[in-house]
Amino acid sequence: MNLRVTSESLKRASQRASELYTEIFSELESRRVDPGVTREEMRTMFSNSINEKGVGLDQALEEFSEKVLPNSMGTPHPLYFGLVNSSPLPAGPLADLLVSSLNNNGGAFHQSPAMSATEQEVIRAFAGLCGLGAETSGMILPGGTFANLQGLMLARQAHFPSWSTDGPASLDGRPILYRSDVTHFCNDRAAHVLGIGQTGLVRIPSQGRGEIDLGHLEQQIQRDRAAGHLPFAVVANGGTTGTGALDDIDSIADICKRHNLWLHVDACYGGGSLLLEPRLSEFQGIHRADSIAIDPHKWFFIPMTAGILLTPHHQLERETFDIAASYIPSGGDAVDPFRRGLPTSRRSSGLTIWMTLRAHGWNAIREAVERNIRLTRFLEELLFDAGFRVLEGGKLSIACARWEPAGVEAVVLDQLQTEIAQTVIDSGRAWFSTVKHEDEIWMRLNLVNIHTQDHHIDTLAKLLSETARQCAVSYD
Ligand SMILES: Cc1ncc(COP(=O)(O)O)c(C=O)c1O
């Protein structure tokens, strides 16, 4: 086997990688936000590039510089107001290089002793942030989709222990899971995987910016019970993806307590705001949750992928997931992660989170979260002053706005918002998406970025105003 790697060539390559790393950070604004390339161009560029013979580290790194870097989304760019993809804190990518080099399997302590310990420390720290006790169990998973699924699997096990042996046939009614109509779609997918079907997933109407209607939720639970169904869990939103709405978690916890339901909180996006002092009132009661999904790779500025599931129900984790394998050494008294969660092999993302938090501390993240929120409210003000309609009541880092020239019919107005967004994206100067809220299309500007400053907000507001006016001309 000829890997063509000597310690000299490794040193040279890692120096080049480190130059590229520095370039990515320091020259963020010299590149377009959206690279403006087509699928076909990319397919042509990379097709047949994997062959019997490799090109060597130096050449592969040059190709990264020439082909990958200019054709990548500028996610960390200060004018990326996109999906909930954050800009990583500097320690994160460095930690990732080392995590991959060690390649310890986070599935079991004996395969990753130091990394398992750092994961435990991360779990302790995040549990503390949510007001959960020192005994809280948790696991780092590849993102919020998995964390929500794992939480809801625990909920199903808690209420229907016979399911694991006899499946849904063991029940004498229809299991019901509640969520608001604006809850992230991955919770629907979780319900699908759980096997409760579309009819087992009840969508409760939301109001205002997207908060679940509490009265409606409770009445629906009562109606379902009376009809002989088997309600078992409620998903509460600690920040919706579309508009950043916050459910009143404490009141939902009261409802769950009254009706003996599992409370799962999806704080994947909004969880970063738990660092605010004082904390937003909607998060009061989060410590009463049976499970919480919270994503370090969103508003904690950790590189993808890193989601966390927290739960106080240790024994249940094991009941839900434990399957012993004779070829894996036992973990002694402690139950290894591969026996109490979905994954078997696991990247040791705990170490990436630990190193990032160790290097930068909560304060750096808190400051960035506070700045993101302040700048989002500033953006709303500027847009309002420029004549945009702005969605009221925002508390997190999502601003929603519409440009509504007089006399234009509703369906065309919706098209106009999409056209403005696309024109800005095509310019390469900023990136954002649109969202449907209460049957209208809104421009959705979401800030989860450590680099964005006041002057970027000025730039964006001007760009939006100019683009909106220019796009609206064709509708006059
Ligand atoms: C509120 C919320 N929950 C869950 C998810 C899914 O998380 P992931 O993309 O990490 O799987 C997202 C993604 O944006 C989200 O915003």
The ligand as an SDF file (V2000), in Angstrom:
LIG
                    3D

 16 16  0  0  0  0  0  0  0  0999 V2000
  -36.8180   23.8090   15.5910 C   0  0  0  0  0  0  0  0  0  0  0  0
  -36.0420   22.7880   14.8220 C   0  0  0  0  0  0  0  0  0  0  0  0
  -36.1610   21.4900   15.1500 N   0  0  0  0  0  0  0  0  0  0  0  0
  -35.4870   20.5450   14.4660 C   0  0  0  0  0  0  0  0  0  0  0  0
  -34.6800   20.8490   13.4170 C   0  0  0  0  0  0  0  0  0  0  0  0
  -33.9440   19.7570   12.6790 C   0  0  0  0  0  0  0  0  0  0  0  0
  -32.6120   19.7960   13.0940 O   0  0  0  0  0  0  0  0  0  0  0  0
  -31.4200   19.2070   12.2010 P   0  0  0  0  0  0  0  0  0  0  0  0
  -31.4350   19.9780   10.9300 O   0  0  0  0  0  0  0  0  0  0  0  0
  -30.2270   19.4680   13.0600 O   0  0  0  0  0  0  0  0  0  0  0  0
  -31.6810   17.7660   12.0020 O   0  0  0  0  0  0  0  0  0  0  0  0
  -34.5450   22.1840   13.0230 C   0  0  0  0  0  0  0  0  0  0  0  0
  -33.7120   22.5530   11.8580 C   0  0  0  0  0  0  0  0  0  0  0  0
  -33.6220   23.6810   11.4700 O   0  0  0  0  0  0  0  0  0  0  0  0
  -35.2220   23.1750   13.7530 C   0  0  0  0  0  0  0  0  0  0  0  0
  -35.1060   24.4780   13.4440 O   0  0  0  0  0  0  0  0  0  0  0  0
  1  2  1  0
  2  3  1  0
  2 15  2  0
  3  4  2  0
  4  5  1  0
  5  6  1  0
  5 12  2  0
  6  7  1  0
  7  8  1  0
  8  9  2  0
  8 10  1  0
  8 11  1  0
 12 13  1  0
 12 15  1  0
 13 14  2  0
 15 16  1  0
M  END
$$$$
